[in-house]
Amino acid sequence: MKIFTVKGAAGTSRILVGERLQNLSRYVSGKRPVIITDTNVANLYQNYFPPADVITIGTGEKIKTLDTVRTVYDRLVDIEADRFSLIIGIGGGIVCDLAGYVASTYMRGVRFGFVATTLLAQVDASVGGKNGVNFGGYKNLVGTFNQPEFVLCDMALLQTLPDSEIANGMAEIVKHGLIADAKMFAFLEENGQAALALDPTTISYLVYNSVTIKAAVVNRDETEQGERRKLNFGHTFGHAIEKVTGMGHGEAVSIGMAIASAVSVARSGLTADELNRIKRLLPELNLPTRFRADSADIIDALGKDKKRAGDSVHFVLLNRIGRAEVKTLPLKELKHILNEFSTSS
């Protein structure tokens, strides 16, 4: 097991990579735990939960809303949860995002932690202190910055994931390599199939490195005022594509990375050879590089993005594989490139 530390304004978070769900009781001793999980995780793993009140929610992006938050609040009131309660989100990114938001707002904030059960949650959603829900169909429009006390990343839990969920997590791993670790990107080029097969040595290396990268960035910029924006590589278009098409988060981010990489060739010094390497690796990891939707709908959704600043957007580009920068680009400048990545154009 490796332990990483994220220091936030409201407290310090420990990310325990390789810790087991069966050991969760060690981290809740002496506290009154309330577990928030989803139906899939409850069906598979509830026998491993420590004694606690359990609130079970549905699955899918459609339930990550204030309506679900209200339902959870009602349940917390029913079981008389108080300021001494510890909320634990056990699940993937949706559960972690929602549980963190509930904990950050119930009674003006109670302590919380996560057990990340998906690859996407282990390398991204559970780490860094972003908590939130969707609003009006727009991704994470309502939320907080608040660090969990602990995050357990049990890689044994990945064995029950469908292939689509493995691919979703791989997209964020690719992102970390592209913005900060050229060696990890090259490792993926050589070991992509072993990664998809969840080879223990391969997946451990990728999860460790991803958490190392994200924890370091968050420690330097918790509330996304500067460097943390680099973690949004691929997400500007990715969130818009996710909203319009309904595809999985990692799939949409994969397309967003392909688009951002193409923009990087023109605006940030990325070479054509590097662009080809990126466009070659993503399909090898079962990730798409093109979308099927009206480009005008994507641009409309892009205009609602949190990263927008007036008629421009904070856009992450690559100088080269392993090095990123943030530029402010006019929305109108990004419109023309979308058609190159649309299968309906």
HELIX and SHEET records of a PDB file:
HELIX    1   1 LEU A   21  TYR A   27  5                                   7    
HELIX    2   2 THR A   39  TYR A   45  1                                   7    
HELIX    3   3 GLN A   46  TYR A   48  5                                   3    
HELIX    4   4 GLU A   61  ILE A   63  5                                   3    
HELIX    5   5 LEU A   66  ASP A   78  1                                  13    
HELIX    6   6 GLY A   93  THR A  105  1                                  13    
HELIX    7   7 TYR A  106  ARG A  108  5                                   3    
HELIX    8   8 LEU A  119  LEU A  120  1                                   2    
HELIX    9   9 ALA A  121  ALA A  125  3                                   5    
HELIX   10  10 MET A  155  THR A  160  5                                   6    
HELIX   11  11 ASP A  163  ALA A  180  1                                  18    
HELIX   12  12 ALA A  182  LEU A  196  1                                  15    
HELIX   13  13 PRO A  200  ARG A  220  1                                  21    
HELIX   14  14 GLU A  227  ASN A  232  5                                   6    
HELIX   15  15 HIS A  235  THR A  245  1                                  11    
HELIX   16  16 HIS A  249  ARG A  267  1                                  19    
HELIX   17  17 ALA A  272  GLU A  284  1                                  13    
HELIX   18  18 SER A  295  LEU A  302  1                                   8    
HELIX   19  19 LEU A  331  LEU A  338  1                                   8    
HELIX   20  20 ASN A  339  PHE A  341  5                                   3    
SHEET    1   A 7 LYS A   2  GLY A   8  0                                        
SHEET    2   A 7 GLY A  11  VAL A  17 -1                                        
SHEET    3   A 7 PHE A 150  CYS A 153  1                                        
SHEET    4   A 7 ARG A 111  ALA A 116  1                                        
SHEET    5   A 7 SER A  85  GLY A  91  1                                        
SHEET    6   A 7 ARG A  32  ASP A  38  1                                        
SHEET    7   A 7 ASP A  53  ILE A  57  1                                        
SHEET    1   B 2 LYS A 130  PHE A 135  0                                        
SHEET    2   B 2 TYR A 138  PHE A 145 -1                                        
SHEET    1   C 3 ARG A 308  ALA A 309  0                                        
SHEET    2   C 3 SER A 312  ARG A 320 -1                                        
SHEET    3   C 3 ARG A 323  PRO A 330 -1                                        
END                                                                             
